[in-house]
């Protein structure tokens, strides 16, 4: 990875290069959780069921670079996808920047601490179950807290 531009996270998402885009991720793991979408209403419910590659204790992908080989339907967040999907959490760095909002104080690019996302209660680390053992998704619907206070908490 080459050097990242100073304060690149303040630039519009469309101005980021690939390395900056990847570096923007706060590592919360929420995009790696299964969701239930109801076809008749379009409503999306969160679950605590993680992709088979997500390490449930750390909230990190076990093989991020080769994840598509193991999980073909794994979504890669792109600018277009960020602008289209409604299920990205309020805390998501991509969503926040797409909406013109700054990164929260706990984001590692601001705090310098990769574990701050866990302490802020935003990470899924230690709060999810693998799809390999979960059973029906309907049994694992959760409501993750999403308010501006937790989104901006240190």
C-alpha positions in Angstrom: 0.0 0.0 0.0 1.3 3.4 -0.9 1.2 6.5 1.1 -2.3 7.9 1.8 -3.0 11.6 1.3 -3.2 13.7 4.4 -6.8 13.9 5.8 -8.1 12.0 2.7 -11.2 11.1 4.7 -12.4 14.7 4.4 -12.5 14.5 0.6 -15.7 13.5 -1.3 -15.9 9.7 -1.6 -15.6 10.0 -5.4 -12.2 11.6 -5.0 -10.7 8.7 -3.1 -8.4 6.2 -4.7 -8.7 2.4 -4.0 -6.3 2.4 -1.0 -8.0 5.4 0.6 -11.4 3.8 0.0 -10.3 0.7 1.8 -8.6 2.7 4.6 -11.9 4.6 5.2 -13.5 1.4 6.7 -13.8 1.6 10.4 -13.8 -2.2 10.8 -17.1 -2.5 12.6 -18.1 -5.7 10.7 -21.7 -4.7 10.3 -21.7 -5.0 6.5 -20.6 -8.7 7.1 -23.8 -9.6 8.9 -26.8 -11.1 7.2 -29.9 -9.0 6.8 -33.5 -10.0 6.2 -35.3 -8.0 3.5 -39.0 -8.4 3.1 -39.9 -8.3 -0.6 -43.5 -7.0 0.0 -42.4 -3.9 2.0 -38.7 -3.5 1.3 -38.1 -3.4 5.0 -34.6 -4.6 6.1 -34.0 -6.1 9.5 -30.6 -6.6 11.0 -29.4 -9.9 12.4 -26.5 -11.0 14.6 -25.5 -13.7 12.1 -22.1 -13.2 10.6 -20.6 -14.4 7.3 -18.7 -17.6 7.6 -15.4 -15.7 7.1 -16.0 -13.1 9.9 -14.1 -13.8 13.1 -16.9 -13.4 15.6 -14.5 -12.5 18.4 -12.6 -9.7 16.5 -15.2 -8.6 14.0 -12.6 -8.9 11.2 -12.7 -10.9 8.0 -10.4 -14.0 8.2 -9.4 -13.7 4.5 -10.4 -10.3 3.2 -8.2 -10.3 0.2 -9.7 -13.6 -1.1 -13.2 -13.4 0.4 -15.0 -13.5 -3.0 -13.4 -16.9 -3.7 -15.1 -18.3 -0.6 -18.2 -16.2 -0.4 -19.2 -15.4 -4.0 -22.1 -13.1 -3.0 -20.0 -11.0 -0.6 -20.7 -7.4 -1.4 -17.9 -5.1 -2.1 -18.9 -1.6 -1.0 -18.6 0.9 -3.9 -19.6 4.5 -4.2 -22.7 3.4 -6.1 -23.7 0.8 -3.6 -23.2 3.2 -0.7 -25.5 5.6 -2.4 -28.1 2.9 -3.1 -28.4 0.7 0.0 -30.4 1.7 3.1 -29.0 -0.8 5.5 -25.6 0.8 6.2 -25.6 1.9 9.8 -25.6 5.5 10.8 -22.1 5.0 12.2 -20.6 3.7 8.9 -17.8 5.9 7.6 -18.9 5.4 4.0 -22.4 6.4 4.7 -21.4 9.4 6.9 -19.0 10.7 4.2 -21.6 10.1 1.4 -24.0 12.3 3.5 -21.3 14.9 4.0 -20.9 14.2 7.7 -17.5 13.9 9.4 -16.1 10.8 10.8 -16.9 10.1 14.5 -14.2 10.8 17.1 -13.8 7.0 17.8 -12.9 6.3 14.1 -9.3 5.1 14.0 -8.3 7.7 11.4 -9.3 10.4 14.0 -8.4 8.6 17.2 -5.3 6.7 16.0 -6.8 3.6 17.8 -8.1 0.6 15.9 -9.8 -0.7 19.1 -11.8 2.5 19.7 -14.6 1.1 17.4 -15.0 -1.7 19.9 -15.0 0.5 23.0 -17.6 2.8 21.4 -19.9 -0.2 21.1 -20.1 0.0 17.3 -18.1 -3.1 16.4 -19.8 -6.5 16.2 -16.8 -8.1 17.9 -18.0 -10.6 20.5 -21.7 -9.8 19.7 -22.4 -12.1 16.8 -22.7 -15.8 15.8 -21.4 -17.5 12.7 -23.8 -18.5 9.9 -22.2 -21.9 10.2 -24.1 -22.5 13.5 -26.9 -19.9 13.6 -29.8 -21.7 12.1 -32.8 -19.7 10.8 -32.0 -16.0 10.4 -35.5 -15.1 11.7 -34.3 -16.3 15.1 -31.5 -13.8 15.2 -33.1 -10.4 14.4 -31.5 -7.7 16.4 -31.8 -3.9 16.8 -28.4 -2.4 16.9 -28.4 1.0 18.7 -28.1 3.8 16.2 -28.2 7.3 17.5 -25.9 10.2 16.8 -24.6 10.0 20.4 -23.2 6.5 19.9 -22.1 7.4 16.4 -20.0 10.2 17.7 -19.0 8.8 21.1 -15.2 8.6 21.7 
